[in-house]
Amino acid sequence: MELIKQNSHSKIIKSLIVIFLGSLILTISAKIKIPFYPVPMTMQTFVVLFLGISLGYKVALATIGLYLLEGILGLPVFSNSPERGIGLAYFTGPTMGYLIGFLFACFFASFIKNNDNYLVIFLKLILSVSTIYILGILWLGALIGWDKPIFELGVMPFLIAEIFKITLLTVVAKKILILRKFI
């Protein structure tokens, strides 16, 4: 019985460390801008999907949840913070729908299985990342008005970068799944 308690405690501690490190990696991925066309690219959505694939939905959702909480509490974890604000004011700004979409994207990405073929993995990743953009433009439209070119502002500039990241993840997804065994 004592051995079971020790194993349970060590698993919880290991999960907490992974959750903290995952939120740190997500923060770093939000801050690094890679020159790309037509707008600079961050690897943030790549990391969100990576977390879902590698950690499974429970730990991935906890990781994204911690990241969002850190940002809401005022830590400059979000892309373009602190330059464009911090805390709840930044969170409820134009990017809130996208940030909430991270939770759904990592959840859906966690359903990628080792026996999925590459086409299925690619389609699951498209579905996963689509939740980010659907929630993003829904919030953006509600915030700035539906008479604005919401799709052109909130999706179009990022499509080429997303296809690049999804293709890269599709190729390495089966290798990433190996990490789940250790978490």
Secondary structure in CASP SS format (residue, H / E / C, confidence):
PFRMAT SS
TARGET T0000
AUTHOR 0000-0000-0000
METHOD secondary structure of the structure
MODEL  1
M C 1.00
E H 1.00
L H 1.00
I H 1.00
K H 1.00
Q H 1.00
N H 1.00
S H 1.00
H H 1.00
S H 1.00
K H 1.00
I H 1.00
I H 1.00
K H 1.00
S H 1.00
L H 1.00
I H 1.00
V H 1.00
I H 1.00
F H 1.00
L H 1.00
G H 1.00
S H 1.00
L H 1.00
I H 1.00
L H 1.00
T H 1.00
I H 1.00
S H 1.00
A H 1.00
K H 1.00
I C 1.00
K C 1.00
I E 1.00
P C 1.00
F C 1.00
Y C 1.00
P C 1.00
V C 1.00
P C 1.00
M E 1.00
T C 1.00
M C 1.00
Q H 1.00
T H 1.00
F H 1.00
V H 1.00
V H 1.00
L H 1.00
F H 1.00
L H 1.00
G H 1.00
I H 1.00
S H 1.00
L H 1.00
G H 1.00
Y H 1.00
K H 1.00
V H 1.00
A H 1.00
L H 1.00
A H 1.00
T H 1.00
I H 1.00
G H 1.00
L H 1.00
Y H 1.00
L H 1.00
L H 1.00
E H 1.00
G H 1.00
I H 1.00
L C 1.00
G C 1.00
L C 1.00
P C 1.00
V C 1.00
F C 1.00
S C 1.00
N C 1.00
S C 1.00
P C 1.00
E C 1.00
R C 1.00
G C 1.00
I C 1.00
G H 1.00
L H 1.00
A H 1.00
Y H 1.00
F H 1.00
T C 1.00
G C 1.00
P C 1.00
T C 1.00
M H 1.00
G H 1.00
Y H 1.00
L H 1.00
I H 1.00
G H 1.00
F H 1.00
L H 1.00
F H 1.00
A H 1.00
C H 1.00
F H 1.00
F H 1.00
A H 1.00
S C 1.00
F C 1.00
I C 1.00
K C 1.00
N C 1.00
N C 1.00
D C 1.00
N C 1.00
Y H 1.00
L H 1.00
V H 1.00
I H 1.00
F H 1.00
L H 1.00
K H 1.00
L H 1.00
I H 1.00
L H 1.00
S H 1.00
V H 1.00
S H 1.00
T H 1.00
I H 1.00
Y H 1.00
I H 1.00
L H 1.00
G H 1.00
I H 1.00
L H 1.00
W H 1.00
L H 1.00
G H 1.00
A H 1.00
L H 1.00
I H 1.00
G C 1.00
W C 1.00
D C 1.00
K C 1.00
P C 1.00
I H 1.00
F H 1.00
E H 1.00
L H 1.00
G H 1.00
V C 1.00
M H 1.00
P H 1.00
F H 1.00
L H 1.00
I H 1.00
A H 1.00
E H 1.00
I H 1.00
F H 1.00
K H 1.00
I H 1.00
T H 1.00
L H 1.00
L H 1.00
T H 1.00
V H 1.00
V H 1.00
A H 1.00
K H 1.00
K H 1.00
I H 1.00
L H 1.00
I H 1.00
L H 1.00
R H 1.00
K H 1.00
F H 1.00
I C 1.00
END
